[in-house]
Amino acid sequence: MATAKPACKWGINKMYYFDYAYTGKGTTKVKTKSGTKVKKAPSCKNRFHYITRTAHYKNHKDNVHEKVEFVKSGNMPSFAEKRPDLFWEAAHNYERKNARTAASQVIALPKELTVQQRIELAEALIKQFTDEFNFPYTAAIHNHTGEIGGQDQPHLHIMYCERSVDEHNRTAEQFFSRYNDAEPEKGGAQKITPDVRGKGKTIINEMRVDTEVIINEYLEKYAPTKIINIKGIDVEVPSSVSCLHHEDYNKIHGTNLKPVPMIPKSLLRLDPDLTFKDKDKNAAYQAKLVERERAINEVNELREYNHFEMYQTYYYAELERRKQAEKQAQQSSQREVTADSTSLTKHLKYMNAYADDVIFWSKKQDESWSKNDYQQAVSYMSNKYSPLHMSLDKQNLQQLEQTADLIHNDKCLLDALRRAGYERMTTTTTMTVNNALTSTERKIEHIKNPVSDKTKEIDNNLTYQNDDSPSPDF
């Protein structure tokens, strides 16, 4: 009877998927709703066609969701050189009854790597598990878009025969016959199983550790960090994997990671828009969709919880970094004075941004702003108006209107400071700003409504004689 070894589902740092099993000749037990049934075991030649998407799997339904990025076979004996399909067919035909025909692994590959980098990693993993004993193998990288997160899910399939290819040429039938230790050339190829190697079931732990080390080497080389979203914030964290089960990881690292269930493909790939005319059939299908939604929500919640549990140090560090960056930006906006600039426009544009910041903080009554900070703002505002009277005559209508808008922003700033309790320090500057705004608006009005020279002269005289308001002090 062919049975499968328990699969290593997770390893979290993040934890990667690693499944180790084997195919064999004979029968296997399958659990169904009606009980346990004995069925013919899946064959190695069938698995070969599945992972390479050849023969009857060329147009398989999985091809709609999944693409093959890489296929490679190696260490083939002479009778199947460059024909791995013949090798796996021979393994199925000539291996003894109930014997193991292939060991297989499915290994999740990091989506942070490019296709070419994944291939390089895959070849390193293939070498790790087949080179020592020259095991014949076929491998393929499959990739599909995750049904939940919509991200790539690349994974490596490796299947290898545990018969070691040596220097002797054998026919297909001889290759799978019993090994002759005294005269190897007369027997089949030696079968080197985990038991022969003295490792038995513990070999899966060794495989997991080896896989962790190799994957992390390539992550360190090509993608040492990655971005994950925690509570709505993108956080940069180390890009590494662990072969530990979540319970073992918790014991070592003091975390409280929770297992994330795997949702069956049959449930994930249900079409939410599909309906049936038959009332009972449609009700049953809608119930499945409800279960699908519940399962997806559960997985998303557990993933978010585990991300925070694992990376909360980086999350809080990112919050602090953003806080400091925002504070520095505010300070830069509030205190960086372009003292060497003689351009009125630059001064006013700067104060426009300055005013917005001060208004914001005065409204918030933020305690981090001291009285000295406000005095500095008001002092700068007062000083910048000294060249204004010389520049107004040189400005066109558009420039004057822009100047008026910017002066109005300064007036808003002073009003906000006055409401915040800083009326005494703003009184003089308020008068300066009001006078500047009045002069600018008069210039605008003069350009928009020109009069004859004679009328202008009369108007100017009248204005001079009747205007008792104080002259601008800017």
C-alpha positions as CSV (number, residue, x, y, z in Angstrom):
1,M,0.0,0.0,0.0
2,A,1.3,3.4,-0.9
3,T,1.0,6.0,1.9
4,A,2.1,9.6,2.3
5,K,4.3,11.0,5.0
6,P,2.8,13.8,7.1
7,A,3.2,17.1,5.4
8,C,5.0,20.0,7.0
9,K,2.5,22.8,6.4
10,W,4.1,25.8,7.9
11,G,7.3,27.2,9.1
12,I,6.8,31.0,10.3
13,N,9.4,33.7,10.3
14,K,7.4,33.8,7.8
15,M,6.8,30.0,7.7
16,Y,7.0,28.3,4.4
17,Y,5.0,25.4,3.0
18,F,6.9,22.1,2.7
19,D,5.2,18.9,1.8
20,Y,7.0,15.6,1.6
21,A,5.3,12.4,0.3
22,Y,5.9,9.6,-2.1
23,T,4.1,7.6,-4.8
24,G,4.2,3.9,-5.1
25,K,2.7,0.9,-6.8
26,G,-0.3,-0.7,-5.2
27,T,-3.4,0.8,-3.5
28,T,-4.1,3.6,-1.1
29,K,-6.9,4.4,1.3
30,V,-9.0,7.5,0.6
31,K,-11.5,9.0,3.1
32,T,-14.9,10.0,1.6
33,K,-18.2,11.1,3.0
34,S,-19.5,7.6,2.9
35,G,-16.4,6.1,4.5
36,T,-12.9,4.9,3.6
37,K,-12.3,3.5,0.1
38,V,-9.4,1.6,-1.3
39,K,-8.2,3.0,-4.6
40,K,-5.3,2.4,-7.0
41,A,-2.4,4.6,-5.9
42,P,-1.5,7.6,-8.0
43,S,1.4,6.7,-10.3
44,C,4.8,8.4,-10.7
45,K,4.3,8.8,-14.5
46,N,1.0,10.5,-13.8
47,R,2.7,12.9,-11.3
48,F,5.4,13.6,-13.9
49,H,2.8,14.7,-16.5
50,Y,1.1,16.8,-13.8
51,I,4.1,18.8,-12.7
52,T,5.4,19.2,-16.3
53,R,1.9,19.8,-17.7
54,T,2.4,17.3,-20.5
55,A,0.3,14.5,-22.1
56,H,-3.2,14.5,-20.6
57,Y,-2.3,17.4,-18.3
58,K,-1.5,19.7,-21.2
59,N,-5.0,21.2,-21.2
60,H,-5.8,20.5,-17.5
61,K,-8.2,22.8,-15.8
62,D,-5.4,24.0,-13.4
63,N,-3.7,25.6,-16.3
64,V,-6.4,28.3,-16.2
65,H,-5.2,29.4,-12.8
66,E,-1.6,28.3,-12.9
67,K,1.5,28.7,-15.1
68,V,4.6,26.7,-15.3
69,E,7.7,28.9,-15.0
70,F,10.5,26.2,-15.1
71,V,10.9,22.5,-15.9
72,K,14.0,20.5,-15.5
73,S,15.0,16.8,-15.4
74,G,18.4,15.4,-14.6
75,N,20.6,12.4,-13.5
76,M,18.7,10.2,-15.9
77,P,20.2,6.7,-16.7
78,S,21.3,5.9,-20.2
79,F,18.1,4.2,-21.3
80,A,16.1,7.5,-20.6
81,E,18.7,10.1,-21.4
82,K,16.8,13.2,-22.5
83,R,13.5,11.3,-22.1
84,P,12.4,11.7,-18.5
85,D,8.9,10.5,-19.6
86,L,10.3,7.1,-20.4
87,F,12.1,6.9,-17.1
88,W,8.9,7.5,-15.0
89,E,6.9,5.2,-17.2
90,A,9.6,2.5,-16.6
91,A,9.5,3.2,-12.9
92,H,5.8,2.6,-12.8
93,N,6.1,-0.6,-15.0
94,Y,9.2,-2.3,-13.6
95,E,9.4,-1.3,-9.9
96,R,8.4,-4.2,-7.7
97,K,4.8,-4.4,-6.4
98,N,4.0,-2.1,-3.5
99,A,7.4,-0.4,-3.9
100,R,8.0,3.3,-3.7
101,T,8.5,4.7,-7.2
102,A,9.2,8.4,-6.4
103,A,9.7,10.7,-3.4
104,S,8.3,14.1,-3.9
105,Q,8.4,17.6,-2.3
106,V,6.3,20.7,-2.8
107,I,8.1,23.8,-1.5
108,A,6.7,27.3,-1.4
109,L,9.2,29.8,-2.9
110,P,9.4,33.4,-1.9
111,K,7.3,35.7,-4.0
112,E,9.8,38.5,-3.3
113,L,12.2,36.9,-5.8
114,T,12.0,37.4,-9.6
115,V,11.3,34.4,-11.9
116,Q,15.0,34.0,-12.7
117,Q,16.0,34.3,-9.0
118,R,13.4,31.6,-8.1
119,I,14.9,29.3,-10.8
120,E,18.3,29.8,-9.3
121,L,16.9,29.0,-5.9
122,A,15.1,25.9,-7.3
123,E,18.3,24.6,-8.8
124,A,20.0,24.9,-5.4
125,L,17.2,23.0,-3.7
126,I,17.2,20.3,-6.4
127,K,21.0,19.9,-6.0
128,Q,20.6,19.6,-2.2
129,F,18.1,16.7,-2.4
130,T,19.4,14.7,-5.5
131,D,23.1,15.3,-6.0
132,E,24.6,13.3,-3.1
133,F,23.2,10.0,-4.5
134,N,22.7,11.0,-8.1
135,F,19.0,10.5,-7.9
136,P,17.1,10.8,-11.2
137,Y,14.7,13.8,-10.9
138,T,12.1,16.0,-12.6
139,A,11.3,19.4,-11.1
140,A,9.0,22.3,-12.1
141,I,8.0,25.7,-10.7
142,H,4.3,26.5,-10.7
143,N,2.9,29.9,-10.0
144,H,-0.6,31.1,-9.6
145,T,-2.3,34.2,-8.2
146,G,-3.6,33.6,-4.6
147,E,-7.4,33.5,-4.4
148,I,-7.3,35.5,-1.1
149,G,-4.5,38.1,-1.3
150,G,-4.2,38.3,-5.1
151,Q,-0.4,37.8,-4.8
152,D,1.8,35.3,-6.6
153,Q,2.1,31.9,-5.0
154,P,5.2,30.3,-6.6
155,H,6.1,26.8,-5.5
156,L,8.6,24.1,-6.5
157,H,7.7,20.5,-7.3
158,I,10.5,18.0,-7.0
159,M,10.1,14.3,-7.7
160,Y,13.0,11.9,-7.6
161,C,13.6,8.2,-7.7
162,E,15.6,6.8,-4.8
163,R,17.6,4.5,-7.0
164,S,21.1,5.9,-7.4
165,V,22.5,6.2,-11.0
166,D,26.0,4.8,-11.1
167,E,28.5,4.1,-13.9
168,H,26.8,0.9,-15.1
169,N,24.5,0.9,-18.2
170,R,21.3,-0.9,-17.6
171,T,18.1,-1.5,-19.5
172,A,14.9,-0.1,-18.0
173,E,13.8,-3.4,-16.6
174,Q,17.2,-4.1,-15.1
175,F,17.5,-0.7,-13.5
176,F,14.5,-1.3,-11.3
177,S,15.4,-4.9,-10.4
178,R,17.0,-5.9,-7.1
179,Y,20.5,-4.5,-6.4
180,N,23.4,-6.9,-6.5
181,D,26.0,-5.8,-4.0
182,A,28.6,-8.3,-5.1
183,E,28.3,-7.6,-8.8
184,P,26.5,-4.2,-9.2
185,E,26.5,-4.4,-13.0
186,K,24.4,-7.5,-13.0
187,G,21.7,-6.1,-10.7
188,G,19.5,-3.1,-10.6
189,A,20.4,0.4,-9.4
190,Q,20.9,0.6,-5.6
191,K,17.9,2.0,-3.8
192,I,18.9,4.4,-1.1
193,T,15.8,5.2,1.1
194,P,15.8,7.2,4.3
195,D,15.9,3.9,6.2
196,V,19.0,2.8,4.3
197,R,20.5,6.2,5.2
198,G,19.7,5.6,8.9
199,K,17.3,8.5,9.1
200,G,13.9,7.1,8.7
201,K,11.0,9.4,9.4
202,T,13.3,12.0,10.9
203,I,14.6,12.9,7.4
204,I,11.7,15.3,7.0
205,N,13.1,17.5,9.8
206,E,16.5,17.5,8.1
207,M,14.9,18.4,4.8
208,R,13.0,21.3,6.4
209,V,16.2,22.7,8.0
210,D,18.1,22.4,4.8
211,T,15.3,24.1,2.9
212,E,15.2,27.0,5.4
213,V,18.9,27.6,5.2
214,I,18.9,27.6,1.3
215,I,15.9,29.8,1.0
216,N,17.3,32.3,3.5
217,E,20.6,32.4,1.6
218,Y,18.8,33.5,-1.5
219,L,16.6,36.0,0.3
220,E,19.7,37.5,1.9
221,K,21.3,37.7,-1.5
222,Y,18.3,39.1,-3.5
223,A,15.6,40.4,-1.2
224,P,16.8,40.9,2.4
225,T,13.7,42.9,3.3
226,K,10.1,43.0,2.3
227,I,7.1,45.2,2.8
228,I,4.0,44.0,4.7
229,N,0.9,45.9,5.7
230,I,0.2,45.9,9.4
231,K,-2.9,47.8,10.6
232,G,-3.0,49.9,7.4
233,I,0.7,50.8,7.5
234,D,3.4,49.5,5.1
235,V,6.3,48.2,7.3
236,E,9.7,47.0,6.1
237,V,10.7,43.8,7.8
238,P,13.4,41.2,7.4
239,S,12.7,38.7,4.6
240,S,13.4,35.3,6.0
241,V,11.7,32.0,6.6
242,S,11.6,29.4,9.4
243,C,11.1,25.7,9.3
244,L,9.5,25.7,12.8
245,H,5.9,24.8,13.4
246,H,4.1,27.8,14.9
247,E,4.0,26.1,18.3
248,D,7.7,25.6,18.4
249,Y,8.3,29.1,17.1
250,N,6.2,30.4,20.0
251,K,8.2,28.5,22.6
252,I,11.5,29.8,21.3
253,H,10.5,33.4,20.5
254,G,7.8,34.1,23.1
255,T,5.2,34.8,20.5
256,N,1.6,33.7,20.3
257,L,1.2,32.8,16.7
258,K,-2.0,31.0,15.7
259,P,-2.3,28.4,13.0
260,V,-3.8,29.5,9.7
261,P,-6.1,26.9,8.1
262,M,-5.8,25.9,4.5
263,I,-9.0,26.5,2.5
264,P,-9.8,23.8,-0.1
265,K,-9.4,24.9,-3.7
266,S,-12.9,23.6,-4.4
267,L,-14.2,26.3,-2.0
268,L,-11.9,29.1,-3.0
269,R,-12.6,28.8,-6.7
270,L,-16.4,29.1,-6.4
271,D,-17.9,31.7,-8.6
272,P,-19.7,34.3,-6.4
273,D,-21.8,35.4,-9.3
274,L,-23.1,31.9,-10.2
275,T,-26.7,31.1,-9.6
276,F,-29.0,28.1,-10.4
277,K,-32.6,28.0,-11.4
278,D,-33.2,25.0,-9.1
279,K,-34.2,26.5,-5.8
280,D,-32.6,23.8,-3.6
281,K,-29.4,23.7,-5.7
282,N,-29.1,27.4,-5.6
283,A,-29.6,27.5,-1.8
284,A,-26.9,24.9,-1.3
285,Y,-24.5,26.8,-3.5
286,Q,-25.2,30.1,-1.7
287,A,-24.5,28.4,1.6
288,K,-21.1,27.3,0.2
289,L,-20.4,30.9,-0.8
290,V,-21.2,32.0,2.8
291,E,-18.8,29.4,4.1
292,R,-16.2,30.6,1.6
293,E,-16.5,34.2,2.7
294,R,-16.3,33.2,6.4
295,A,-13.2,31.1,5.7
296,I,-11.5,33.9,3.8
297,N,-12.2,36.4,6.5
298,E,-10.9,34.0,9.1
299,V,-7.6,33.5,7.2
300,N,-7.2,37.3,6.7
301,E,-7.8,38.0,10.3
302,L,-5.3,35.3,11.4
303,R,-2.7,36.5,8.9
304,E,-3.0,40.1,10.1
305,Y,-2.8,38.9,13.8
306,N,0.3,36.8,13.1
307,H,2.0,39.6,11.2
308,F,1.6,41.9,14.1
309,E,2.6,39.2,16.6
310,M,5.8,38.6,14.6
311,Y,6.7,42.1,13.5
312,Q,5.3,44.4,16.1
313,T,8.8,45.7,17.0
314,Y,9.1,46.9,13.4
315,Y,5.6,48.2,13.3
316,Y,6.2,50.5,16.3
317,A,9.6,51.5,14.9
318,E,7.8,52.5,11.7
319,L,5.2,54.5,13.6
320,E,8.0,56.4,15.5
321,R,9.9,57.0,12.3
322,R,6.8,58.5,10.6
323,K,6.2,60.6,13.7
324,Q,9.7,62.0,13.7
325,A,9.6,62.5,9.9
326,E,6.4,64.5,10.2
327,K,7.8,66.5,13.1
328,Q,10.9,67.3,11.1
329,A,8.9,68.3,8.1
330,Q,6.8,70.6,10.3
331,Q,9.8,72.1,11.8
332,S,11.4,72.6,8.4
333,S,8.2,74.3,7.1
334,Q,7.9,76.4,10.2
335,R,11.4,77.5,10.9
336,E,13.4,77.3,7.7
337,V,13.7,81.0,6.6
338,T,15.1,81.9,3.2
339,A,17.1,84.8,4.6
340,D,19.3,85.1,1.6
341,S,16.4,85.5,-0.8
342,T,15.5,89.0,-2.0
343,S,12.6,87.9,-4.0
344,L,9.3,89.1,-2.6
345,T,7.4,86.2,-4.3
346,K,9.6,83.6,-2.6
347,H,9.1,85.3,0.8
348,L,5.4,85.4,0.4
349,K,5.1,81.8,-0.9
350,Y,7.1,80.6,2.0
351,M,4.9,82.5,4.5
352,N,1.9,81.1,2.8
353,A,3.0,77.6,3.8
354,Y,4.2,78.9,7.2
355,A,0.8,80.5,7.8
356,D,-1.1,77.2,7.0
357,D,1.1,75.3,9.5
358,V,0.7,77.9,12.3
359,I,-3.1,78.2,11.8
360,F,-3.3,74.4,12.0
361,W,-1.3,74.2,15.2
362,S,-3.0,77.2,16.8
363,K,-6.4,75.5,16.1
364,K,-5.1,72.3,17.7
365,Q,-3.6,74.4,20.5
366,D,-0.6,72.1,20.3
367,E,1.6,72.5,23.4
368,S,4.8,71.8,21.5
369,W,4.6,75.3,20.1
370,S,6.0,77.8,22.6
371,K,5.4,81.5,22.8
372,N,8.8,82.1,21.4
373,D,7.9,80.1,18.3
374,Y,4.9,82.3,17.7
375,Q,6.9,85.5,18.3
376,Q,9.5,84.3,15.7
377,A,6.7,83.8,13.2
378,V,5.2,87.2,13.8
379,S,8.7,88.9,13.7
380,Y,9.5,87.3,10.4
381,M,6.2,88.3,9.0
382,S,6.7,92.0,10.0
383,N,10.3,92.1,8.5
384,K,9.3,90.7,5.2
385,Y,7.0,93.6,4.3
386,S,9.8,96.2,4.3
387,P,10.5,95.8,0.5
388,L,6.9,95.6,-0.5
389,H,6.3,99.3,-1.3
390,M,9.2,99.2,-3.8
391,S,7.9,96.2,-5.6
392,L,4.2,97.0,-6.0
393,D,4.8,99.4,-8.9
394,K,6.7,96.8,-10.8
395,Q,4.0,94.1,-10.6
396,N,1.4,93.4,-13.2
397,L,-2.2,92.6,-12.5
398,Q,-1.6,88.8,-12.1
399,Q,1.3,89.3,-9.7
400,L,-0.6,91.9,-7.7
401,E,-3.6,89.5,-7.3
402,Q,-1.2,86.7,-6.1
403,T,0.4,89.1,-3.7
404,A,-3.0,90.1,-2.3
405,D,-3.9,86.4,-1.8
406,L,-0.6,85.8,0.1
407,I,-1.0,88.9,2.2
408,H,-4.6,87.7,3.0
409,N,-3.1,84.4,4.2
410,D,-0.9,86.3,6.6
411,K,-3.9,88.2,7.9
412,C,-5.6,84.8,8.6
413,L,-2.5,83.7,10.4
414,L,-2.6,86.8,12.7
415,D,-6.3,86.4,13.3
416,A,-5.7,82.8,14.3
417,L,-2.9,83.8,16.7
418,R,-5.1,86.5,18.2
419,R,-7.9,84.0,18.8
420,A,-5.4,81.7,20.4
421,G,-4.5,84.4,23.0
422,Y,-1.5,86.1,21.4
423,E,-3.2,89.4,20.6
424,R,-0.6,91.7,22.2
425,M,2.3,90.3,20.1
426,T,0.3,90.7,16.8
427,T,-1.1,94.2,17.1
428,T,1.7,96.1,15.3
429,T,2.2,93.5,12.6
430,T,-1.6,93.3,12.0
431,M,-1.6,97.1,11.2
432,T,1.3,96.6,8.8
433,V,-0.4,93.7,7.0
434,N,-3.8,95.6,6.8
435,N,-2.0,98.6,5.3
436,A,-0.2,96.4,2.8
437,L,-3.4,94.7,1.8
438,T,-5.1,98.0,1.3
439,S,-2.3,99.4,-0.9
440,T,-2.2,96.2,-3.0
441,E,-5.9,96.3,-3.5
442,R,-5.8,99.9,-4.6
443,K,-3.1,99.1,-7.2
444,I,-5.3,96.3,-8.5
445,E,-8.3,98.5,-8.7
446,H,-6.3,101.2,-10.5
447,I,-5.2,98.7,-13.2
448,K,-8.7,97.3,-13.6
449,N,-10.3,100.7,-13.9
450,P,-7.9,103.1,-15.7
451,V,-8.9,106.8,-16.0
452,S,-7.6,109.8,-18.0
453,D,-4.4,111.5,-16.9
454,K,-6.3,114.6,-15.9
455,T,-8.9,112.7,-13.9
456,K,-6.1,110.6,-12.4
457,E,-4.3,113.7,-11.3
458,I,-7.4,115.2,-9.8
459,D,-8.2,111.9,-8.0
460,N,-4.7,111.7,-6.7
461,N,-4.9,115.2,-5.3
462,L,-8.3,114.5,-3.7
463,T,-7.0,111.3,-2.3
464,Y,-4.0,113.1,-0.8
465,Q,-6.1,115.9,0.6
466,N,-8.9,113.8,2.1
467,D,-7.1,110.6,3.2
468,D,-6.5,111.1,7.0
469,S,-5.5,107.5,7.6
470,P,-2.0,106.8,8.7
471,S,0.6,106.1,6.0
472,P,1.8,102.5,5.6
473,D,4.7,101.8,7.8
474,F,6.1,99.0,5.7
